[in-house]
Amino acid sequence: MQRIVVIGGGHAGIEAAHIAARMGVATTLVTMNLDQIGQMSCNPSIGGVGKGHMVRELDALGGAMGRLIDATGIHFRILNESRGVAVRGPRAQADKVKYRLAARRLLERTPGLRLAQGLVAGIRWAAGTRGLQGVELLDGSFLPCDAVVLTSGTFLNGQILIGERRLEAGRAGEPASTHLSEQLKALGLRCRRLKTGTSPRIAKDSIDFARLQVQPGDDPPRPFSFFTTAIPQPQVPCHIVHTTPETEAAVRENLHRSAMYGGHVEGIGPRYCPSIEDKFVKFPDKGRHQIFVEPESLELDEIYLSGLSTSMPPDVQLRMVRSLPGFEAAEIVRPGYAIEYDSFDPLQLRRDLRVDGFEGLWFAGQINGTTGYEEAAGQGLMAGINAARWLQQREPVLLGRDQAYIGVMVDDLVTKGTDEPYRMLTARAEHRLGLACDLADGRLLEVAREVGALGEADLAGVEAKLRRRETLRVQCAEAWVAPTSPFGPVAAEAGLQLQAGMTLAELLKRQQVTPPLADRALALLEGWSEPQPGWDPAWERDLLLFEARYDGYREREARLLLHHKDWDGVRIPEDFPAEAMTGLSNEVREKLRKHRPETLGQASRIPGVTPAAVTLLHLLIEKRRSA
């Protein structure tokens, strides 16, 4: 029997273990503390622009995160809703206590999946990095296996920093893992230190909420998962507050006491989630900074201050917090902190997230240099899928940059690498017009079939929605709009003069046709408003307008995509000595040696490798094949 061990019970580990077991491979998830599976160490939320896209892609492939947040979310919002279909993204506040319990319950009830508590001391191979035998625990026990997915989060040589204090820890209240990181470094893997941080938690009854700006959630809340029919938790509002000159003074007067600016931090922090110290230092012209006041749970009276990540000493943190309007009497329950940890250069990974040169070992999550629950979950899912398929002697699943934001992220990591914590942004995708998050179920349907983790009922539901969507497109192409037709009044109200008439599809291209007018026109189509699971008329209308009005851009993107796919289909032989080939510059040879691309498409995306160099490389490969 083939066996996988997943190391780590964070968001990457949950997805890796869940999907591998769903694919029929006996799986063990081992973690330091079973009670902390699915713990939200930082902000208690899932999703956002780019991040929410990945959660819906996870869901479309049989992942867990979308269903977990739907079951435990207490505040749902669609971000960027007014900016268009391609960049809108769902976000939800989780009840972090219920999320953690739901994650563990899901894993415990997954057939073929076993949970184990223990601290991993090392991975055992029969000879160097070949002949994987299993995983050794610090207590002397041994877990035999044929594949390992390592999802260590911030635990590898983790150190918490609060002011001048430095504590050995993987996160607050939990020990660091030192043995495993030292083993991997001794085996020759390139390691670097990264940093992230978290904000202070505040006692709810010490905040004057009447002085804060209320931020309500969507009513009704819209689920993350394509397969969720109802949101069970009570919904609560969030709030917004802004820093004051007193906040800035507290920071600037104590920068020397900050772990970061006091010279105590070695690692590089996330560019797109800066600490409050960074915000005031790097953006001196900005008068104030926005802080989101977010409930952590319906079960707790702790409030998270998103946007106030800090490594200041506790007394300075209290001064900063009490400088915020409505927080004059605030009490800090848990101080914020920075944390440094070991991660490994993702250029050492193959496209399926397997560690090059190490038999049966996959990396996923922050160990690869990313930051965020969603980025970790996306990697965990792909590592779990590909570890299972490797054991089943099947080809890996590799998502293209045109298929999914998860594909963009993985390709960025293994092709370009990262020297700072990587966060998913929609701007990273070249083909984002086709990557709308609400289209993920249809876009990834064939991949989901290949993976085999979704149930038949879920697959049938996606198929039914796609058939209905195609029927609707045909209806719009055939419906005729003329002054005397039922659609005539809609065109007239839009201020359009109909001469020879037009199809409804052509009418929807006109910017004068607002969403309410489009709704009136679509209501005249047979079956438009007929209820069906997973069918959201408002979203389907927005999708129709998007497709009609961006058709030219999408065609141009499709042409560019064909060119890119040509290169992605040309594999570079593993024994191809590109660094020794004449005609390539020293820089290109150095880049190819460092990044070791598997295809010409990967090579073309390496900074410094020119299109001319890729063309020459193609010629050299073909010449060698025909020799």
C-alpha positions in Angstrom: 0.0 0.0 0.0 1.3 3.4 -1.0 1.5 6.0 1.9 1.9 9.8 2.1 2.9 11.7 5.2 1.9 15.4 5.3 4.0 17.4 7.9 2.1 20.3 9.3 -1.6 21.1 10.1 -1.9 24.6 8.7 -3.8 25.6 5.6 -1.3 23.9 3.2 -1.3 20.7 5.2 -5.1 20.6 5.4 -5.4 20.8 1.6 -2.6 18.4 0.9 -3.8 15.7 3.3 -7.5 16.1 2.4 -7.0 15.9 -1.4 -4.4 13.0 -1.3 -6.8 10.9 0.8 -9.7 11.8 -1.5 -7.6 10.5 -4.4 -7.3 7.1 -2.7 -3.9 7.2 -1.1 -3.4 6.3 2.5 -2.4 9.5 4.2 -1.2 10.6 7.6 -1.1 14.2 8.7 1.4 14.8 11.5 1.4 18.1 13.4 2.8 19.4 16.8 -0.7 20.0 18.2 -3.8 18.4 16.9 -5.9 21.1 18.6 -4.2 23.8 16.4 -5.1 22.3 13.0 -6.4 25.2 10.8 -5.3 27.8 13.3 -5.5 31.4 11.9 -2.3 32.8 13.4 -2.7 36.2 11.7 -5.9 37.9 10.6 -9.1 35.9 11.0 -10.2 36.1 7.3 -10.1 34.2 4.0 -10.0 35.7 0.5 -9.7 39.1 -1.0 -8.8 40.2 -4.5 -6.5 37.5 -6.0 -6.6 35.4 -2.9 -10.4 34.9 -3.2 -9.8 33.8 -6.8 -7.5 31.0 -5.6 -10.0 29.8 -2.9 -12.7 29.4 -5.6 -10.1 27.5 -7.8 -9.4 25.3 -4.8 -13.1 24.6 -4.4 -13.5 23.8 -8.1 -10.8 21.1 -7.8 -12.2 19.5 -4.6 -10.3 21.5 -2.0 -11.5 22.3 1.5 -11.0 26.0 2.2 -14.1 27.3 0.4 -16.4 24.9 2.2 -14.7 25.6 5.6 -15.1 29.4 5.4 -18.8 29.1 4.3 -19.5 26.9 7.3 -17.8 29.2 9.8 -17.8 32.7 8.2 -19.4 35.6 10.1 -19.0 38.5 7.7 -18.9 38.1 3.9 -18.1 40.8 1.3 -17.4 40.9 -2.5 -14.4 43.3 -3.0 -14.0 45.4 -6.2 -17.6 44.6 -7.2 -17.9 47.8 -9.1 -14.6 47.3 -11.0 -15.6 44.4 -13.2 -15.9 40.7 -13.3 -12.2 39.9 -13.7 -11.0 41.5 -10.6 -13.8 41.2 -8.1 -12.9 38.9 -5.2 -14.8 37.3 -2.3 -13.6 37.8 1.3 -15.0 36.6 4.6 -14.3 37.0 8.3 -14.0 33.6 9.9 -15.1 32.5 13.4 -11.5 31.3 13.9 -12.5 29.0 16.7 -15.2 27.3 14.6 -12.9 27.3 11.6 -10.3 25.3 13.5 -12.8 22.8 14.8 -14.4 22.4 11.4 -11.1 21.8 9.7 -10.2 19.1 12.2 -13.6 17.5 11.9 -13.4 17.4 8.1 -10.0 15.7 8.2 -11.1 13.2 10.9 -14.1 12.2 8.7 -12.1 11.8 5.5 -11.7 8.1 4.6 -8.1 7.0 4.3 -6.8 9.9 6.4 -5.2 9.5 9.8 -4.1 12.3 12.2 -1.0 12.0 14.4 0.5 14.4 17.0 4.3 14.7 17.1 7.3 16.9 16.3 9.2 15.8 13.1 12.9 15.5 13.6 13.9 14.4 10.1 13.1 12.5 6.9 14.8 9.2 6.3 16.2 8.1 3.0 18.1 4.8 2.4 20.9 6.6 0.5 21.4 10.3 0.7 18.2 11.7 -0.9 17.1 8.6 -2.6 15.0 5.6 -1.4 12.6 7.4 0.8 11.7 5.4 3.9 9.7 7.6 6.2 9.6 10.3 8.8 11.3 10.3 12.2 9.7 12.0 15.2 11.5 13.6 18.1 10.0 11.0 20.5 11.8 8.3 18.6 8.8 6.9 16.7 8.8 6.4 13.0 6.1 6.9 10.3 7.0 4.8 7.2 5.8 6.3 3.9 6.5 6.6 0.2 6.0 10.3 -0.2 6.3 13.4 2.1 4.6 16.8 1.7 6.3 19.3 4.0 4.1 22.3 5.0 6.0 23.7 7.9 4.7 27.3 7.9 6.7 29.6 10.1 8.0 26.8 12.4 11.4 26.0 10.8 13.8 27.7 13.2 11.0 30.2 14.0 11.8 33.1 16.3 9.3 35.6 17.6 10.4 39.2 18.0 8.8 41.7 20.3 10.9 44.8 20.7 14.4 43.6 21.8 13.1 40.2 22.9 13.7 37.2 20.8 11.9 33.9 21.6 12.3 30.5 20.0 8.8 29.7 18.7 6.9 28.7 15.6 4.1 31.0 16.6 2.8 32.4 19.9 2.6 29.6 22.4 4.1 26.8 20.2 7.7 25.7 19.9 9.9 26.0 16.8 11.1 23.1 14.8 14.9 23.1 14.5 16.0 19.6 13.6 14.2 19.3 10.2 15.5 22.6 8.8 19.1 21.7 9.8 18.8 18.3 8.1 17.5 19.9 4.8 20.3 22.5 4.8 22.9 19.8 5.5 21.6 18.0 2.4 22.4 21.0 0.3 19.1 22.9 -0.1 19.4 26.7 -0.3 17.8 28.4 2.7 17.0 32.0 3.5 15.3 33.9 6.4 11.9 35.5 5.9 9.7 37.5 8.2 6.0 38.1 8.8 4.0 39.6 11.6 0.7 40.0 13.3 -1.3 42.6 15.1 -2.4 43.0 18.7 -5.7 41.6 19.8 -8.0 43.9 21.9 -10.6 43.1 24.6 -13.9 43.8 22.9 -15.5 45.5 26.0 -12.7 48.1 26.1 -13.6 49.6 22.7 -16.1 52.4 22.1 -17.7 51.1 18.9 -20.0 54.1 18.6 -16.9 56.1 17.5 -16.0 53.7 14.7 -17.1 53.6 11.1 -19.4 50.6 10.6 -18.6 48.3 7.7 -21.5 45.9 7.1 -21.2 42.7 5.2 -23.2 41.7 2.1 -26.9 41.0 2.6 -27.4 38.2 1.7 -23.9 36.8 2.1 -22.6 35.1 -1.0 -20.7 31.8 -0.4 -17.2 31.0 -1.5 -17.9 27.4 -2.5 -19.7 26.6 -5.7 -21.4 23.8 -3.8 -22.7 25.7 -0.7 -26.4 26.3 -0.5 -26.6 28.3 2.8 -24.5 30.3 5.2 -25.2 28.9 8.7 -23.5 31.4 11.1 -25.0 34.7 12.3 -23.5 37.7 10.5 -21.8 40.6 12.3 -20.4 43.9 11.1 -16.7 44.9 11.0 -15.5 48.5 11.7 -12.9 50.9 10.4 -10.7 53.4 12.3 -7.8 55.5 11.2 -4.4 56.3 12.8 -3.9 59.7 14.3 -0.9 62.0 14.7 -0.5 60.6 18.1 -0.2 57.1 16.6 2.6 58.3 14.3 4.4 60.0 17.2 4.2 56.8 19.3 5.8 54.9 16.4 8.5 57.5 15.4 9.6 58.1 19.0 10.2 54.4 19.5 11.6 53.2 16.2 14.8 52.3 18.0 12.8 49.9 20.2 11.1 48.1 17.2 12.6 44.7 16.4 12.7 45.7 12.8 14.2 49.2 13.0 16.3 48.3 16.1 18.4 46.0 14.0 17.1 42.7 15.5 15.4 41.4 12.3 17.4 39.5 9.6 14.6 38.3 7.4 12.8 40.1 4.6 9.1 41.0 5.3 6.1 41.0 3.0 6.0 44.1 0.7 2.2 44.1 0.4 1.4 43.6 4.1 3.8 46.1 5.8 4.0 46.7 9.6 2.7 49.9 11.0 6.4 51.0 11.5 7.0 50.5 7.8 3.9 52.4 6.8 5.0 55.5 8.7 8.6 55.3 7.6 8.1 54.4 3.9 5.0 56.6 3.3 5.8 59.8 5.3 3.4 61.9 3.1 0.4 59.9 4.0 -1.4 61.6 6.8 -3.2 58.5 8.2 -3.5 54.8 7.7 -6.7 52.7 7.7 -7.2 50.0 10.4 -9.9 47.3 10.1 -11.5 46.3 13.4 -12.4 42.6 12.9 -14.1 40.2 15.3 -12.1 36.9 15.8 -15.0 34.7 16.9 -18.5 34.7 18.2 -17.1 32.5 21.0 -14.4 35.0 22.0 -14.3 38.7 23.0 -11.1 39.4 21.1 -10.8 41.9 18.3 -8.1 41.9 15.7 -6.7 45.2 14.4 -5.9 44.4 10.7 -3.3 46.8 9.4 -1.6 47.4 12.7 1.0 44.6 12.5 3.9 45.5 14.7 7.0 44.3 16.5 7.1 47.1 19.0 7.4 46.4 22.8 4.1 45.9 24.6 4.1 49.3 26.3 4.5 51.1 22.9 1.8 48.9 21.4 -0.6 50.0 24.1 0.2 53.6 23.5 -0.3 53.1 19.7 -3.7 51.4 20.2 -4.9 54.0 22.7 -4.2 56.7 20.2 -6.9 55.4 17.9 -10.4 57.1 18.2 -12.6 54.8 20.3 -9.6 52.9 21.8 -8.7 55.4 24.6 -9.4 52.8 27.2 -8.5 49.7 25.1 -6.8 46.7 26.7 -4.5 44.5 24.7 -5.2 40.8 25.3 -2.4 39.5 23.1 0.4 41.8 21.8 1.4 41.7 18.1 4.8 40.3 17.1 7.1 39.7 14.2 8.3 36.2 13.4 11.4 35.1 11.5 11.6 31.6 10.0 13.6 29.5 7.5 12.2 29.1 4.0 13.8 27.4 1.0 14.5 28.7 -2.5 11.5 27.6 -4.7 13.8 27.5 -7.7 14.9 24.1 -6.2 11.4 22.8 -7.0 10.0 21.2 -10.1 6.7 22.4 -11.6 4.7 19.9 -9.6 6.3 21.3 -6.4 8.5 18.2 -5.9 12.0 19.0 -4.6 14.5 18.4 -7.4 16.9 15.7 -6.6 15.0 14.5 -3.5 13.0 11.3 -4.0 9.4 11.6 -2.8 9.5 15.1 -1.2 7.2 18.0 -1.9 7.2 21.5 -0.4 4.1 23.7 0.0 3.3 27.0 1.7 5.5 29.4 3.5 8.5 27.1 3.2 8.5 28.1 -0.4 8.5 31.8 0.3 4.8 32.7 0.2 2.7 34.6 2.7 -1.0 34.1 3.3 -3.5 31.3 4.1 -4.8 31.2 0.5 -1.4 31.0 -1.1 -0.4 28.1 1.3 -3.7 26.3 0.6 -3.2 26.5 -3.2 0.3 25.0 -3.0 -0.9 22.4 -0.5 -3.6 21.3 -2.9 -1.2 21.0 -5.8 1.5 19.2 -3.8 -1.1 16.7 -2.4 -2.5 16.1 -5.9 0.9 15.5 -7.4 2.4 13.4 -4.6 -0.6 11.1 -4.9 -0.3 11.0 -8.7 3.4 10.2 -8.5 2.6 7.3 -6.2 -0.1 6.2 -8.7 2.5 6.4 -11.5 0.4 9.1 -13.3 1.5 12.3 -14.9 1.5 15.4 -12.6 -1.3 18.0 -12.8 0.2 21.3 -13.9 -2.1 24.3 -14.0 -1.3 26.9 -16.8 -1.1 30.6 -16.2 -4.2 30.9 -18.3 -6.1 28.3 -16.3 -5.8 29.5 -12.7 -4.2 32.0 -10.3 -2.8 28.9 -8.6 -1.0 28.2 -11.8 0.3 31.7 -12.0 1.6 31.5 -8.4 3.3 28.1 -8.8 4.9 29.1 -12.1 6.2 32.4 -10.6 7.7 30.5 -7.7 9.5 27.7 -9.6 10.4 29.9 -12.6 11.3 33.3 -11.2 11.7 32.5 -7.5 11.1 35.2 -4.9 13.4 37.1 -2.5 10.5 38.3 -0.3 7.2 36.8 0.9 5.1 36.3 -2.2 1.5 37.4 -2.2 -1.0 36.7 -5.0 -2.2 39.8 -6.8 -4.4 39.9 -9.9 -1.8 42.0 -11.6 0.6 39.0 -11.7 -1.6 37.3 -14.3 -1.3 38.1 -18.0 -4.6 36.4 -18.8 -6.8 37.7 -16.0 -9.8 38.5 -18.3 -10.3 34.8 -18.5 -9.5 34.1 -14.8 -12.7 35.5 -13.2 -13.1 33.7 -9.9 -16.8 32.9 -10.5 -15.8 31.0 -13.7 -13.4 28.7 -11.9 -15.8 25.7 -11.7 -16.3 25.6 -15.5 -12.8 26.6 -16.4 -11.3 23.8 -14.2 -14.0 21.1 -14.8 -11.8 18.8 -16.9 -8.9 19.1 -14.4 -11.3 18.3 -11.6 -12.4 15.2 -13.4 -8.8 14.1 -13.9 -8.1 14.7 -10.2 -11.1 12.8 -9.1 -11.7 14.4 -5.7 -15.1 16.0 -6.5 -18.3 13.9 -6.1 -20.5 13.0 -9.0 -23.3 15.2 -7.8 -21.0 18.2 -7.6 -19.6 17.5 -11.1 -23.2 17.1 -12.5 -24.1 20.5 -10.9 -21.3 22.3 -12.7 -22.2 20.6 -16.0 -25.9 21.7 -15.7 -24.8 25.3 -15.0 -22.6 25.3 -18.1 -25.3 23.9 -20.3 -27.8 26.5 -19.1 -25.2 29.2 -19.7 -24.6 28.0 -23.2 -28.4 28.0 -23.8 -28.6 31.5 -22.6 -25.8 32.6 -25.1 -27.8 31.0 -28.0 -30.9 32.8 -26.9 -29.2 36.1 -26.8 -27.7 35.5 -30.3 -31.1 34.6 -31.7 -33.4 37.1 -30.0 -34.1 40.1 -32.2 -34.4 43.6 -30.9 -36.6 46.0 -33.0 -38.9 48.9 -32.1 -41.9 46.5 -32.3 -40.3 43.5 -30.5 -40.7 42.9 -26.7 -37.1 44.2 -26.3 -37.8 47.5 -28.1 -38.8 49.5 -24.9 -35.5 48.5 -23.3 -33.5 49.8 -26.2 -35.6 53.0 -26.3 -35.1 53.6 -22.6 -31.3 53.2 -23.2 -31.6 56.0 -25.8 -30.7 53.8 -28.7 -32.2 54.5 -32.2 -32.9 51.2 -33.8 -32.7 51.4 -37.6 -32.3 47.8 -38.9 -32.6 46.2 -35.5 -30.0 44.0 -33.8 -29.6 40.8 -31.7 -29.9 40.9 -28.0 -26.3 40.0 -27.8 -25.4 43.1 -29.8 -27.7 45.2 -27.6 -25.9 44.1 -24.5 -22.6 45.4 -25.9 -23.8 48.9 -25.7 -22.6 50.8 -22.6 -26.0 52.6 -22.4 -27.6 49.3 -21.4 -27.2 49.4 -17.6 -27.5 46.3 -15.4 -31.1 47.1 -14.5 -32.0 47.5 -18.2 -30.2 44.3 -19.0 -32.2 42.5 -16.3 -35.4 43.7 -17.9 -34.3 42.4 -21.3 -33.1 39.1 -19.9 -36.4 38.6 -18.0 -38.1 38.2 -21.4 -36.1 35.1 -22.2 -37.6 31.7 -21.5 -36.2 30.2 -18.3 -34.1 33.1 -17.3 -35.4 33.4 -13.7 -36.0 29.7 -13.2 -34.3 28.8 -9.9 -31.5 26.3 -10.1 -28.8 25.4 -7.5 -25.7 27.4 -8.1 -27.4 29.8 -10.6 -27.2 33.5 -9.6 -29.1 35.7 -12.1 -27.2 38.9 -11.1 -23.8 37.2 -11.6 -24.9 35.6 -14.9 -26.1 39.0 -16.2 -22.7 40.6 -15.2 -21.0 37.8 -17.0 -23.0 38.3 -20.2 -22.2 42.1 -20.2 -18.5 41.3 -19.5 -18.3 38.8 -22.4 -20.1 41.1 -24.8 -18.1 44.3 -24.0 -14.7 42.8 -23.6 -14.9 40.4 -26.6 -12.2 42.2 -28.6 -9.8 42.2 -25.7 -10.4 38.6 -25.0 -9.7 37.6 -28.6 -6.4 39.5 -28.5 -5.5 37.8 -25.2 -6.4 34.4 -26.8 -4.0 35.1 -29.7 -1.2 35.9 -27.3 -2.0 32.8 -25.3 -1.6 30.6 -28.3 1.9 31.9 -28.8 2.8 31.3 -25.1 1.4 27.8 -25.2 3.7 27.0 -28.2 6.7 27.6 -26.0 5.1 25.8 -22.9 4.7 22.7 -25.0 8.5 22.4 -25.8 10.3 20.5 -23.1 13.9 21.1 -22.3 15.6 17.7 -21.9 16.9 17.2 -18.3 20.4 16.4 -19.7 20.4 19.3 -22.1 23.7 21.3 -21.4 22.3 24.7 -22.1 25.0 26.4 -20.0 27.6 25.0 -22.3 26.0 25.9 -25.6 27.7 28.5 -27.8 25.6 31.4 -29.0 24.0 32.0 -25.6 25.2 35.0 -23.5 27.0 34.4 -20.2 23.9 35.9 -18.4 21.5 33.6 -20.2 23.6 30.5 -19.4 23.9 31.6 -15.8 20.1 32.1 -15.6 19.4 28.7 -17.1 21.8 27.0 -14.7 20.2 28.6 -11.7 16.5 28.3 -12.6 16.7 25.0 -14.5 13.5 25.6 -16.5 11.6 22.5 -17.7 10.1 24.1 -20.8 10.8 26.9 -23.2 7.8 28.7 -21.8 9.4 28.7 -18.3 12.7 29.8 -19.8 11.0 32.8 -21.5 9.6 34.0 -18.2 13.0 34.1 -16.5 14.1 37.7 -16.1 17.1 38.3 -18.3 16.3 35.5 -20.8 15.5 37.3 -24.1 13.1 36.1 -26.8 16.1 35.8 -29.1 17.8 33.5 -26.6 14.6 31.4 -26.3 14.5 31.1 -30.1 18.1 30.0 -30.2 17.6 27.6 -27.4 14.7 26.0 -29.4 16.9 25.6 -32.4 19.6 24.0 -30.3 17.1 21.5 -28.8 15.7 20.6 -32.2 19.2 20.2 -33.6 20.2 17.9 -30.8 17.1 15.8 -31.2 17.6 15.3 -34.9 21.3 14.5 -34.6 
